Amino acid sequence: MKACVFIQTNHKQITGAIVAEHALRRYSRNNDKFDVKIVDSRDYPMFAAHEGQEYLRDGVKRTWLNDDLQSFTPTRFMPPKLMGYEGRAVVIDPDIFAAADIWELLSRDMHGKAIMCRMRSGPKGLVDRCMASSVMLLDCARLKHWDAERSFEAMFDFTQDYQPWICLREEDRNTIDFFEPEWNDFDKFTTATKMLHTTRRKTQPWKTGLPTDWRPAERFRLFPPVAWVMRARRKLFGEYAFLGNYKQHPDQNQEDFFFGLLKECLASGKVTEEFLRREMEQNHVRHDALEVLARTPDLPPAPLHPLSALSQAA
């Protein structure tokens, strides 16, 4: 069986993507059975071609900015085509870090479904019934209708809305099943966590103290006046005005896990100190990253779950 894990990223999250690849390999005892590929939006001209153009997002026209933290998200739908519509693929965002063997997910029985994922948390999941495309298990042969470039282009002639696309709401519900939430654990890190998703962008551990460079939603169904205020803020003062800075992650274990992985990447040469300093200069990585690395405890050897030793060290 052809099998591959695709890590979606852009230039702002490349450090996270490298760490994510390291975590996948570190915790798998089946590395000979699957590939890992980083899909960088910079490698696809369609993104640069639409810089500054308006597109449709949740019924609102927004400006496409490749410098936004999450401009890579349309690449989540590329893997079936990249796989020649054959085999299995797992798609993950660059802020998702394995703590278990990804082969358990890649090789599981999909019961004839095309997609396995989990629901979004909060209002998007409960009210909008939005599914989390940030981690997906895909049977590529059943997704021949997926063409990411075609759907991306359609956002700019306003025939495709970003939000239902990214939430999988346009897929046949009978082709989707759900895996355990531990395979996409939203800022929750327990000994049951198989993949940690640092999904609260404002507290991503490698961003602490940097100016906010992601754009909040502008549609709040539970209390629409919030959306009106956010829209006015953007139009009057700019995309990132008054959004403040990234905050310290409230869970020290999650920070230690990320920096423990990054520490190993530095030791093995997967990243260099020069690379990290360059990322800090560009405000992609927190400016005290080297100091944080120096005080970060080593992770226990795999396959031990990282949390046990981190908890003892805290």
Secondary structure, DSSP 8 states (H G I E B T S, - for coil): --EEEEEEE-GGGHHHHHHHHHHHHHT-S-GGG-EEEEEEGGG-HHHHHTTT-EEEETTEEEE--TTSTTTTGGGGG-HHHHTTT-SEEEEE-TTEEESS-THHHHTS--TT-SEEEEE-SHHHHHTS--EEEEEEEEEGGG-TT--HHHHHHHHTTTSS-HHHHHTTTTS-GGGEEE--GGGGEES---TT-SEEE---GGG-TTTTTSB--S---S--TT-HHHHHHHHHHHHHH-TTTT--B----S-HHHHHHHHHHHHHHHHHTSS-HHHHHHHHHTTSS-TTHHHHHHH------TTS-HHHHHHHH-
